[in-house]
């Protein structure tokens, strides 16, 4: 199954992610989109889990189908939360070299799959022009993301790896847009990333159910799908998702450790190696420039699909004053 959200192509693209859009939701079947039955939504389908979704798919009414070419795809879900991992050793090595010139992954990276929470309210769709901050080191990050669905009898808390894997409803392509200069400043405070990532994540073009990728699983349970990223038509990075240090079941188990994952959560793999972002390439001595307004970024993941965005104009934000010196008095 492929699950999507869309609006008619004739409807104007919203000026910002905060502007509401009336979305249609349903399945992608060949070159058509087929709306869900009345009352069914992406959210309800994820909560119901894969078996219930398959029953809805089998009972779909194709008389209401619309050509895919006649619609504008939206982000395939409104995430409950977004966790983004850093699961590729090659990416860590390259970015570390870019930041401090040392390269390599710190010993702590090997101990557990680290992640951060990012902004579910600035999710972009394929085809959108993405406004960006006043950054001079704008970057992309090519990732595969897992989407969590419901499992009968499970709360989603403290899962082992096998149970966690059963919570994966499907996968989508993810671009974690990054302003490297903003990120570098804030992470010196030993917190973040925050504003260096806060402005946009692309998810799409749809959610592909786990069964469609089952043939790509290798003997160790990793998804051996090919991932590629192109800037202005030129191939910049390529990797196999199976090069990640932990399979998705273990990422989700770690996320649920002393915590919980719920339907609608999105968990990014982290940036693939082999040039999955410019930061890694800069760390390896590449002179490829940062992204500029007007650049096109296209990401393709085998068996899932592709997302394409154009970098928009830099958007000035209100200034923030420096911290004030304070007396540190303990009484008024």
GUVORO-977036 format. One line per 2 residues: their letters; for each residue x, y, z of C-alpha. Coordinates in steps of 0.25 Angstrom, whole numbers. Example, Ala and Ser with C-alpha at 12.3 -4.5 7.8 and 13.67 -1.06 7.14 Angstrom:
# residues 2
AS) 49/-18/31  55/-4/29
END
This chain:
# residues 332
XX) 0/0/0  4/14/-2
XX) -3/25/7  -4/39/2
XX) -10/53/5  -13/63/-6
XX) -21/74/-11  -24/77/-26
XX) -13/83/-34  -21/95/-37
XX) -22/99/-22  -11/109/-19
XX) 1/105/-11  0/111/4
XX) 9/123/7  14/116/20
XX) 13/103/27  4/110/37
XX) -7/112/26  -18/102/27
XX) -20/93/14  -32/85/12
XX) -26/71/9  -32/58/2
XX) -26/45/8  -25/32/2
XX) -17/21/-6  -8/23/-18
XX) -11/12/-28  -2/11/-40
XX) -4/25/-46  -17/29/-38
XX) -21/34/-24  -33/27/-18
XX) -39/34/-6  -42/27/7
XX) -56/23/10  -64/33/18
XX) -58/35/32  -45/28/30
XX) -32/37/31  -17/35/30
XX) -18/37/46  -29/26/48
XX) -22/17/38  -9/18/46
XX) -16/16/59  -23/3/53
XX) -10/-3/49  -6/-11/36
XX) -16/-22/36  -28/-12/38
XX) -22/-3/27  -20/-15/18
XX) -35/-18/19  -39/-3/16
XX) -29/-4/4  -36/-17/-1
XX) -50/-10/0  -46/3/-7
XX) -55/9/-17  -47/12/-30
XX) -59/19/-36  -55/32/-28
XX) -40/31/-33  -33/43/-39
XX) -21/43/-47  -8/45/-39
XX) -4/56/-49  -16/64/-46
XX) -13/66/-31  -2/73/-23
XX) 3/64/-12  4/68/2
XX) 13/63/13  7/49/15
XX) 4/51/30  3/61/41
XX) 14/55/51  11/53/65
XX) 26/55/67  39/54/59
XX) 51/47/65  64/48/56
XX) 75/38/58  90/38/54
XX) 91/24/50  102/24/39
XX) 116/24/43  121/29/30
XX) 112/42/32  117/44/46
XX) 132/43/42  130/53/30
XX) 122/63/38  132/62/50
XX) 144/65/41  136/77/35
XX) 133/82/49  146/80/57
XX) 156/74/46  158/62/54
XX) 148/52/47  144/39/53
XX) 132/36/62  133/37/77
XX) 133/24/85  119/28/91
XX) 113/27/77  115/12/77
XX) 108/10/90  94/13/86
XX) 86/20/74  86/35/78
XX) 74/44/73  68/57/75
XX) 54/62/74  51/72/63
XX) 39/81/59  27/74/54
XX) 20/87/51  29/91/39
XX) 28/79/31  28/81/16
XX) 23/73/4  30/69/-9
XX) 29/80/-19  29/91/-9
XX) 38/103/-10  45/103/4
XX) 48/117/10  61/117/18
XX) 67/125/29  78/135/27
XX) 89/124/26  101/124/18
XX) 103/109/20  90/103/16
XX) 90/88/15  81/76/12
XX) 81/62/19  76/50/12
XX) 69/40/21  59/28/21
XX) 48/30/32  39/20/38
XX) 25/23/42  19/17/54
XX) 6/10/54  -3/3/64
XX) -1/-11/69  -13/-18/77
XX) -10/-21/91  3/-12/91
XX) 5/1/98  17/5/90
XX) 25/6/103  39/-2/106
XX) 39/-10/94  49/-20/90
XX) 54/-20/76  45/-30/70
XX) 33/-24/76  38/-10/72
XX) 39/-14/58  25/-19/58
XX) 20/-5/61  26/0/47
XX) 14/3/38  23/8/27
XX) 34/17/22  35/31/15
XX) 46/39/9  52/50/18
XX) 60/62/16  65/69/29
XX) 68/83/24  80/88/32
XX) 86/102/34  100/98/38
XX) 105/112/42  93/113/52
XX) 95/99/56  110/100/59
XX) 107/112/68  96/107/77
XX) 103/93/78  115/100/85
XX) 105/102/97  104/87/97
XX) 90/87/94  83/85/81
XX) 82/84/69  71/94/70
XX) 69/106/60  79/100/51
XX) 68/90/48  55/96/52
XX) 51/102/39  47/90/31
XX) 47/75/28  41/69/16
XX) 34/56/17  28/49/5
XX) 24/46/-6  15/36/2
XX) 16/25/12  20/11/7
XX) 15/0/16  26/-9/21
XX) 21/-21/13  25/-14/0
XX) 40/-14/5  41/-28/11
XX) 48/-33/-1  60/-23/2
XX) 62/-28/16  76/-34/17
XX) 80/-46/25  83/-37/37
XX) 69/-30/36  74/-17/30
XX) 67/-10/18  77/-11/6
XX) 70/0/-2  78/10/-10
XX) 77/24/-6  82/36/-16
XX) 82/51/-15  83/61/-27
XX) 86/76/-26  81/83/-39
XX) 81/69/-46  95/65/-42
XX) 97/53/-33  104/57/-21
XX) 102/45/-11  98/31/-11
XX) 98/20/-1  90/7/3
XX) 81/9/15  86/-4/20
XX) 99/3/24  93/8/37
XX) 99/4/50  85/-2/55
XX) 73/-7/48  60/1/50
XX) 54/-9/60  66/-5/69
XX) 65/10/67  50/9/71
XX) 53/0/83  63/10/88
XX) 53/22/85  43/14/94
XX) 53/11/105  47/16/118
XX) 37/24/108  27/21/98
XX) 25/22/83  11/24/77
XX) 4/24/64  8/35/55
XX) 22/37/61  33/38/50
XX) 47/33/53  58/37/43
XX) 69/28/40  79/39/41
XX) 87/44/29  92/33/20
XX) 107/32/16  114/34/3
XX) 110/49/2  96/49/8
XX) 99/63/12  108/74/8
XX) 114/75/22  120/61/21
XX) 126/64/7  132/77/13
XX) 139/69/24  145/60/13
XX) 151/72/5  140/75/-5
XX) 138/89/-10  124/87/-14
XX) 116/100/-9  105/102/1
XX) 91/102/-5  86/115/-10
XX) 72/120/-13  67/114/-26
XX) 75/101/-25  67/88/-27
XX) 69/76/-17  64/63/-22
XX) 64/50/-13  61/36/-18
XX) 60/24/-9  58/11/-16
XX) 44/4/-13  39/17/-7
XX) 39/29/-16  45/42/-18
XX) 44/56/-13  47/69/-20
XX) 48/83/-14  54/96/-18
XX) 61/105/-8  53/118/-6
XX) 58/132/-2  65/134/11
XX) 55/140/21  60/150/31
XX) 56/148/46  54/158/57
XX) 68/161/64  70/155/78
XX) 79/163/87  91/157/94
XX) 89/152/108  90/163/119
XX) 100/163/131  92/160/143
XX) 95/163/158  93/148/162
XX) 86/154/175  78/143/183
XX) 68/153/189  60/164/183
END
